[in-house]
Amino acid sequence: MSKNLNIGLRFQNIIFTILVMIVIGLLAWLGKTYHTEFDFTHNQQNSLHASTQKLLRKLDKPLQLIAYIPDDATVHQALKKRVTKYQKYKKDISLEIINPDLNPDKAKADGIQFSGQLLIRLGDKSEIISSVDEQTVINVLQRLSRDKPRLAVFLEGHNERQPFDENSNGISKLAKVLQTQGFNIQPHNLIRTQSIPSDATFIVIAAPQKAYLEAEVKIITDYIKQGGNLLWMHEPGEMFGLDNLEQQLGIVINEGTMLEANQALQDMLGIKHPAAIAIIDYGESELTKDLTAHTIFPFATAIARDEETEQAEQDEKWKYQPLLTTLPTSWLESGEIQGDVKFDDEADKPGPLDIAMTLTRPNSINEKAPDQRIVVMGDSNFMLNNFIGQGSNIELATNIFNWLGADDELLSITRVSAPDTTLDMPNWALYGMSLFFLLVLPIGLLLIGTVRWMRRRKR
């Protein structure tokens, strides 16, 4: 090897070392400047729920988090890591950690009662939480994002569904969810007050079973004329004095009960009764476009637009849009549901039929206010404690309330639920597991212990 060749090789080695150092430096800079994460866990359990991501992107005000926790590096690091997940979808999120023992005056001024609480401030609104789990945070953000409280007035006095009734026929589960999202729920008796609260966002008529007085109906119809919003849920049967309201809205609520003939679908969804209607296809309504699962409506009836009603007789023209439509295999049964019920060409109406409808029109009182909104449903059972957990029932119910409250930006925000919380097993497997843990395993352990005891005794 010549001297020149040796010098050339050394020069090449120096250049190569310099290039390697440059590449390492560039990689370090890229790693520090740009950060990308990939979540390959099942259902992305280590990432924020899609609903949380949507809500964060829709918030138009800076979000400030102030944590009052002691000086603990491990806790601080865990909290910062959790907040980083939120900052990925909303850049103007700031986190401040304060030791309440060292800053008692500031903690008192912010309303902190004990160490470990977190103050969430969105714009000029704030709320204190004691847990930083995702569902708690998303509920707080929904409450803070509303420009004012939403008051849902439930009319009572006619055996309607009760929002605070915890029995199977009550709707307390839904009421609790709505309250966490910023709704104020208020039962209201028209006979006692002779009026509807002036601050009501909308009123709810939840399947009455006793007739309304003529004076009560007039209060309701006057409320509608003045631009009030309404959720009216009706069960199959008589109108209970609400015929004038039906005519005012230009709709027809049928007396029959919807039945489903698709037994294979019923079996797949675990439905035991033909009067429990499953909706699996949704139209273009903004209330249902983001629903990802079926919804179930037990003992529902059909709703249609009254084509004979003269639109000129109404104050303003309503815009009608079907909300929920049954499958072609369904029909409206006009007779009693007993034994083997079959479709009657002469008396029954074949599906598909609408069991819910939305009505909108410009607000005649305040042109700058959102459009007047009404939802009429031929079923209230889907909101009951017994059924609210089925499919997407709770998402549909909260969407209806948000839509009536003119909170359209919250329609796609669903509840965060843990994945894989159910275990579906055939009966033979369940019986086998029960037999093993309740009989085979205890007897086996007892036999093993007896054998070991006898062996030791022989020694």
C-alpha positions as CSV (number, residue, x, y, z in Angstrom):
1,M,0.0,0.0,0.0
2,S,1.4,3.3,-1.1
3,K,1.7,6.4,1.1
4,N,-0.8,8.3,-1.0
5,L,-3.4,5.5,-0.9
6,N,-3.0,5.3,2.9
7,I,-3.6,9.1,3.2
8,G,-6.7,8.8,0.9
9,L,-8.2,6.0,3.0
10,R,-7.7,8.0,6.2
11,F,-9.3,11.0,4.6
12,Q,-12.3,8.9,3.5
13,N,-12.7,7.5,7.0
14,I,-12.7,11.1,8.4
15,I,-15.3,12.2,5.9
16,F,-17.4,9.1,6.7
17,T,-17.2,9.8,10.4
18,I,-18.2,13.4,9.9
19,L,-21.2,12.4,7.7
20,V,-22.3,9.8,10.3
21,M,-22.2,12.5,13.0
22,I,-24.2,14.8,10.8
23,V,-26.8,12.2,10.2
24,I,-27.1,11.4,13.9
25,G,-27.4,15.1,14.7
26,L,-30.1,15.5,12.1
27,L,-32.0,12.5,13.4
28,A,-31.8,13.9,17.0
29,W,-33.1,17.3,15.7
30,L,-36.0,15.6,13.9
31,G,-36.8,13.5,16.9
32,K,-36.9,16.6,19.1
33,T,-38.7,18.8,16.7
34,Y,-41.3,16.4,15.3
35,H,-43.2,13.9,17.4
36,T,-45.4,11.2,15.9
37,E,-47.1,8.4,17.8
38,F,-48.8,5.3,16.6
39,D,-51.4,3.4,18.7
40,F,-51.5,-0.3,17.7
41,T,-53.6,-1.4,20.7
42,H,-57.0,-2.9,20.2
43,N,-59.6,-0.1,19.6
44,Q,-56.8,2.5,20.2
45,Q,-57.1,2.2,24.0
46,N,-54.1,4.4,24.5
47,S,-55.5,7.3,22.4
48,L,-58.3,9.8,23.0
49,H,-61.8,8.8,21.9
50,A,-62.9,10.1,18.5
51,S,-65.6,12.1,20.2
52,T,-63.0,13.8,22.4
53,Q,-60.9,14.7,19.4
54,K,-63.9,16.2,17.6
55,L,-64.9,18.3,20.7
56,L,-61.3,19.6,21.2
57,R,-61.1,20.7,17.6
58,K,-64.4,22.5,17.8
59,L,-63.5,24.6,20.9
60,D,-62.7,28.1,19.8
61,K,-61.3,29.4,23.0
62,P,-58.0,28.7,24.8
63,L,-58.2,25.9,27.4
64,Q,-56.3,26.4,30.7
65,L,-55.6,23.6,33.1
66,I,-54.5,24.4,36.7
67,A,-53.6,21.3,38.8
68,Y,-53.3,21.7,42.5
69,I,-51.1,18.8,43.5
70,P,-48.1,18.4,45.8
71,D,-44.5,18.4,44.6
72,D,-44.2,14.9,43.3
73,A,-42.2,14.3,40.1
74,T,-43.9,11.0,39.3
75,V,-47.4,12.5,39.5
76,H,-46.3,15.6,37.6
77,Q,-44.9,13.6,34.8
78,A,-48.0,11.4,34.5
79,L,-50.3,14.4,34.4
80,K,-48.1,16.1,31.7
81,K,-48.2,12.9,29.7
82,R,-52.0,12.8,29.9
83,V,-52.4,16.5,28.9
84,T,-50.1,16.0,26.0
85,K,-52.8,13.7,24.5
86,Y,-55.2,16.6,24.5
87,Q,-52.7,19.1,23.2
88,K,-52.2,16.9,20.1
89,Y,-55.7,18.0,19.0
90,K,-55.9,21.5,20.5
91,K,-52.6,23.4,20.5
92,D,-53.7,26.3,22.9
93,I,-54.0,24.0,25.9
94,S,-51.8,25.2,28.8
95,L,-51.0,23.3,32.0
96,E,-50.0,24.9,35.3
97,I,-49.1,22.8,38.3
98,I,-49.3,24.5,41.7
99,N,-48.6,23.2,45.2
100,P,-51.6,24.1,47.2
101,D,-49.6,24.0,50.5
102,L,-47.2,26.7,49.1
103,N,-50.0,28.8,47.5
104,P,-53.0,28.6,49.8
105,D,-54.4,32.0,48.8
106,K,-54.5,31.2,45.1
107,A,-56.0,27.8,45.8
108,K,-58.7,29.4,47.9
109,A,-59.4,32.1,45.2
110,D,-59.9,29.3,42.6
111,G,-62.3,27.4,44.9
112,I,-60.0,24.5,45.5
113,Q,-61.1,22.4,48.5
114,F,-58.4,19.8,48.7
115,S,-55.2,18.7,47.1
116,G,-55.5,16.8,43.9
117,Q,-58.2,18.9,42.3
118,L,-57.9,20.4,38.8
119,L,-59.4,23.7,37.6
120,I,-60.5,23.7,33.9
121,R,-60.9,27.2,32.4
122,L,-62.4,27.7,29.0
123,G,-62.7,31.4,28.2
124,D,-64.3,33.1,31.1
125,K,-65.9,29.9,32.4
126,S,-64.3,27.4,34.8
127,E,-65.1,24.2,36.7
128,I,-63.2,22.1,39.2
129,I,-62.9,18.3,38.9
130,S,-61.3,15.7,41.1
131,S,-60.7,13.1,38.4
132,V,-58.9,13.4,35.1
133,D,-60.5,10.4,33.4
134,E,-61.5,11.1,29.8
135,Q,-65.3,10.9,30.3
136,T,-65.1,13.4,33.2
137,V,-63.1,15.9,31.1
138,I,-65.3,15.6,28.0
139,N,-68.4,16.2,30.2
140,V,-66.9,19.3,31.7
141,L,-65.9,20.6,28.2
142,Q,-69.4,20.1,27.0
143,R,-70.8,22.1,29.9
144,L,-68.3,24.9,29.5
145,S,-68.8,25.1,25.7
146,R,-72.5,26.0,26.2
147,D,-73.2,29.8,26.1
148,K,-75.8,29.3,28.8
149,P,-77.5,26.5,30.8
150,R,-80.0,24.4,28.9
151,L,-83.3,24.0,30.8
152,A,-85.4,20.9,29.7
153,V,-88.9,21.2,31.2
154,F,-90.7,17.8,31.6
155,L,-94.4,18.3,31.8
156,E,-96.0,16.1,34.5
157,G,-99.4,15.4,36.0
158,H,-100.7,13.0,33.4
159,N,-98.6,9.9,34.2
160,E,-95.8,10.9,31.9
161,R,-92.3,9.3,32.0
162,Q,-90.5,10.8,35.0
163,P,-86.9,12.0,34.6
164,F,-85.9,11.2,38.2
165,D,-87.7,7.9,38.5
166,E,-85.1,5.2,39.0
167,N,-87.4,2.3,38.3
168,S,-87.3,0.4,35.0
169,N,-90.0,2.6,33.6
170,G,-88.3,5.8,34.5
171,I,-85.6,7.8,32.6
172,S,-83.3,8.7,35.5
173,K,-80.2,7.1,33.7
174,L,-80.6,9.4,30.8
175,A,-81.4,12.4,33.1
176,K,-78.1,11.8,34.9
177,V,-76.1,11.8,31.6
178,L,-77.8,15.0,30.5
179,Q,-77.1,16.7,33.7
180,T,-73.4,15.9,33.4
181,Q,-73.4,17.5,30.0
182,G,-74.9,20.8,31.2
183,F,-78.7,20.3,31.0
184,N,-81.0,21.3,33.9
185,I,-83.9,18.9,34.2
186,Q,-87.1,20.3,35.7
187,P,-90.5,18.6,36.1
188,H,-93.3,21.0,35.6
189,N,-97.1,20.9,36.3
190,L,-99.2,23.2,34.1
191,I,-102.2,23.0,36.4
192,R,-100.2,24.5,39.3
193,T,-98.4,27.2,37.4
194,Q,-100.7,27.9,34.4
195,S,-97.6,28.7,32.4
196,I,-94.3,27.5,30.9
197,P,-91.1,28.8,32.4
198,S,-89.8,31.8,30.4
199,D,-86.2,30.4,30.5
200,A,-87.2,27.0,29.2
201,T,-85.0,25.8,26.3
202,F,-87.6,23.3,25.3
203,I,-90.4,21.3,26.8
204,V,-90.8,17.5,26.9
205,I,-94.1,15.7,26.7
206,A,-93.1,12.1,27.6
207,A,-95.9,9.7,26.7
208,P,-98.9,10.9,28.9
209,Q,-101.4,8.3,30.0
210,K,-104.1,10.7,31.2
211,A,-105.9,13.4,29.2
212,Y,-104.7,17.0,29.2
213,L,-107.2,19.7,30.0
214,E,-108.2,22.0,27.2
215,A,-106.5,25.0,29.1
216,E,-103.3,23.0,29.4
217,V,-103.3,22.2,25.6
218,K,-103.8,25.9,24.9
219,I,-100.7,26.8,27.0
220,I,-98.7,24.3,24.9
221,T,-100.0,25.5,21.6
222,D,-99.5,29.1,22.5
223,Y,-95.9,28.2,23.5
224,I,-95.4,26.7,20.0
225,K,-96.8,29.7,18.3
226,Q,-94.4,31.9,20.2
227,G,-91.4,29.9,18.8
228,G,-90.9,27.4,21.6
229,N,-89.1,24.1,21.0
230,L,-90.7,20.7,21.8
231,L,-90.0,17.0,22.2
232,W,-93.2,15.1,22.0
233,M,-93.1,11.3,22.6
234,H,-96.3,9.4,22.1
235,E,-97.2,5.7,22.6
236,P,-99.6,3.7,20.5
237,G,-103.2,4.6,21.5
238,E,-105.4,7.6,22.1
239,M,-104.2,11.2,22.0
240,F,-105.1,12.1,25.6
241,G,-106.4,15.5,24.6
242,L,-103.5,16.5,22.4
243,D,-105.4,16.4,19.1
244,N,-105.1,20.2,18.7
245,L,-101.4,20.0,19.0
246,E,-101.3,17.2,16.4
247,Q,-103.3,19.4,14.0
248,Q,-101.2,22.5,14.8
249,L,-98.0,20.6,13.8
250,G,-99.7,19.1,10.7
251,I,-98.9,15.5,11.5
252,V,-100.8,12.3,12.0
253,I,-99.9,9.9,14.8
254,N,-101.3,6.4,14.2
255,E,-102.9,4.2,16.9
256,G,-101.4,0.9,15.8
257,T,-98.2,-0.8,17.0
258,M,-95.1,-1.4,14.8
259,L,-94.1,-5.1,14.4
260,E,-91.0,-6.6,12.8
261,A,-91.2,-9.8,10.6
262,N,-87.5,-10.2,10.2
263,Q,-86.9,-13.0,12.8
264,A,-83.3,-13.5,11.8
265,L,-82.5,-9.9,12.6
266,Q,-84.4,-10.1,15.9
267,D,-82.4,-13.2,16.9
268,M,-79.1,-11.5,15.9
269,L,-79.9,-8.5,18.1
270,G,-81.2,-10.6,21.0
271,I,-84.8,-9.2,20.6
272,K,-87.5,-11.4,22.1
273,H,-90.6,-9.5,21.1
274,P,-91.8,-8.6,17.6
275,A,-93.0,-5.2,18.8
276,A,-89.4,-4.2,19.6
277,I,-88.4,-2.4,16.4
278,A,-84.7,-2.1,15.4
279,I,-83.5,0.8,13.3
280,I,-80.2,-0.1,11.5
281,D,-80.3,2.3,8.6
282,Y,-80.3,6.1,9.2
283,G,-81.2,8.9,6.8
284,E,-79.5,12.2,6.2
285,S,-80.6,13.8,9.5
286,E,-77.8,15.4,11.4
287,L,-79.1,13.8,14.5
288,T,-78.4,10.3,13.3
289,K,-75.6,10.6,10.7
290,D,-72.9,9.7,13.3
291,L,-74.7,6.8,15.0
292,T,-72.6,3.7,14.6
293,A,-74.9,1.1,16.1
294,H,-78.6,0.1,15.9
295,T,-81.3,1.6,18.0
296,I,-84.3,-0.2,19.5
297,F,-87.8,1.1,20.0
298,P,-90.2,-1.2,21.9
299,F,-93.9,-0.7,21.2
300,A,-93.6,2.2,18.8
301,T,-96.2,3.7,16.4
302,A,-95.9,5.4,13.0
303,I,-95.9,9.1,12.4
304,A,-96.8,10.8,9.1
305,R,-97.3,14.3,7.7
306,D,-100.9,15.3,7.4
307,E,-101.2,15.9,3.7
308,E,-104.8,17.2,4.1
309,T,-103.7,20.1,6.3
310,E,-103.6,23.4,4.5
311,Q,-100.2,25.0,4.9
312,A,-101.7,28.4,4.5
313,E,-103.6,28.0,7.8
314,Q,-100.3,27.7,9.7
315,D,-98.3,30.7,10.9
316,E,-95.2,29.6,9.0
317,K,-94.5,26.6,6.8
318,W,-92.9,23.7,8.7
319,K,-90.0,21.8,7.1
320,Y,-90.6,18.1,7.8
321,Q,-87.8,15.5,7.8
322,P,-88.1,11.8,8.8
323,L,-85.8,11.0,11.6
324,L,-86.2,7.2,12.0
325,T,-87.6,4.9,9.4
326,T,-88.4,1.2,9.9
327,L,-87.3,-1.7,7.6
328,P,-89.5,-2.9,4.7
329,T,-90.1,-6.1,6.7
330,S,-92.0,-4.1,9.4
331,W,-95.7,-3.2,9.5
332,L,-98.2,-1.2,11.5
333,E,-100.4,-3.7,13.3
334,S,-103.9,-2.3,13.9
335,G,-105.2,-5.1,16.1
336,E,-104.2,-6.6,19.4
337,I,-100.8,-8.2,19.7
338,Q,-101.6,-11.7,20.9
339,G,-100.5,-15.1,19.8
340,D,-99.1,-15.5,16.3
341,V,-99.8,-12.1,14.7
342,K,-99.6,-11.8,11.0
343,F,-99.8,-8.9,8.5
344,D,-103.4,-8.1,7.3
345,D,-103.5,-6.5,3.8
346,E,-106.7,-4.7,4.5
347,A,-106.3,-3.4,8.1
348,D,-102.5,-3.0,8.5
349,K,-99.9,-0.7,6.9
350,P,-96.8,-2.2,5.4
351,G,-93.3,-0.8,6.1
352,P,-91.1,1.1,5.8
353,L,-92.8,3.7,8.0
354,D,-91.5,6.7,10.0
355,I,-91.6,6.4,13.8
356,A,-89.9,9.8,14.4
357,M,-89.9,13.2,12.6
358,T,-88.3,16.6,13.0
359,L,-90.0,19.9,12.2
360,T,-88.2,23.2,11.8
361,R,-89.2,26.7,10.7
362,P,-87.7,30.2,11.1
363,N,-88.3,31.7,14.5
364,S,-91.1,34.2,14.1
365,I,-90.4,36.1,17.4
366,N,-86.7,36.7,16.9
367,E,-85.2,36.5,13.4
368,K,-81.7,36.3,14.8
369,A,-82.6,33.3,17.0
370,P,-82.0,29.7,15.8
371,D,-84.9,28.1,13.9
372,Q,-87.7,26.7,15.9
373,R,-87.2,23.0,16.4
374,I,-89.7,20.1,17.2
375,V,-89.1,16.4,17.5
376,V,-92.2,14.1,17.4
377,M,-91.6,10.4,18.2
378,G,-93.9,7.5,18.2
379,D,-92.1,5.9,21.2
380,S,-90.7,6.8,24.6
381,N,-89.6,3.4,25.7
382,F,-86.2,3.7,24.1
383,M,-85.3,6.3,26.8
384,L,-86.3,4.1,29.7
385,N,-83.8,2.8,32.1
386,N,-84.5,-0.7,30.7
387,F,-83.5,0.2,27.2
388,I,-81.3,3.3,27.2
389,G,-78.2,1.1,27.2
390,Q,-79.2,-0.8,24.0
391,G,-77.2,-0.1,20.9
392,S,-77.0,3.7,20.2
393,N,-80.1,4.6,22.2
394,I,-78.3,6.9,24.6
395,E,-76.4,8.6,21.7
396,L,-79.6,9.2,19.9
397,A,-81.3,10.6,23.0
398,T,-78.5,13.0,23.8
399,N,-78.4,14.1,20.2
400,I,-82.1,14.9,20.3
401,F,-81.6,17.0,23.5
402,N,-78.6,18.8,22.0
403,W,-80.4,19.5,18.8
404,L,-83.4,21.0,20.6
405,G,-80.9,23.1,22.6
406,A,-79.4,24.4,19.3
407,D,-76.0,22.8,20.2
408,D,-75.4,21.3,16.8
409,E,-71.6,21.2,17.4
410,L,-72.2,18.6,20.1
411,L,-74.2,16.2,18.0
412,S,-71.3,14.0,17.1
413,I,-70.0,13.9,20.7
414,T,-70.7,10.4,22.1
415,R,-70.1,8.9,25.5
416,V,-66.6,7.4,26.1
417,S,-67.0,3.8,27.1
418,A,-64.5,1.2,27.8
419,P,-64.1,-1.4,25.1
420,D,-64.5,-5.2,25.6
421,T,-66.8,-4.9,28.6
422,T,-69.0,-7.7,27.5
423,L,-68.3,-11.4,27.1
424,D,-70.6,-13.4,24.8
425,M,-70.5,-17.1,25.5
426,P,-72.9,-20.0,24.6
427,N,-74.9,-21.5,27.5
428,W,-72.9,-24.7,27.5
429,A,-69.7,-22.8,28.0
430,L,-71.2,-20.8,30.9
431,Y,-72.5,-23.9,32.5
432,G,-69.1,-25.6,32.1
433,M,-67.3,-22.6,33.7
434,S,-69.8,-22.6,36.6
435,L,-69.4,-26.3,37.1
436,F,-65.6,-26.1,37.0
437,F,-65.2,-23.2,39.5
438,L,-68.1,-24.1,41.8
439,L,-67.6,-27.9,41.9
440,V,-64.5,-29.4,40.1
441,L,-61.9,-26.9,41.3
442,P,-63.0,-26.9,45.0
443,I,-63.2,-30.7,45.1
444,G,-59.9,-31.0,43.3
445,L,-58.1,-28.8,45.7
446,L,-59.7,-30.7,48.6
447,L,-58.5,-34.0,47.2
448,I,-55.0,-32.7,46.6
449,G,-54.8,-31.4,50.1
450,T,-56.1,-34.7,51.5
451,V,-53.6,-36.8,49.5
452,R,-50.6,-34.6,50.6
453,W,-51.8,-34.8,54.2
454,M,-52.0,-38.6,54.1
455,R,-48.5,-38.9,52.5
456,R,-47.0,-36.7,55.2
457,R,-48.7,-38.7,57.9
458,K,-47.2,-42.0,56.5
459,R,-43.7,-40.5,56.8
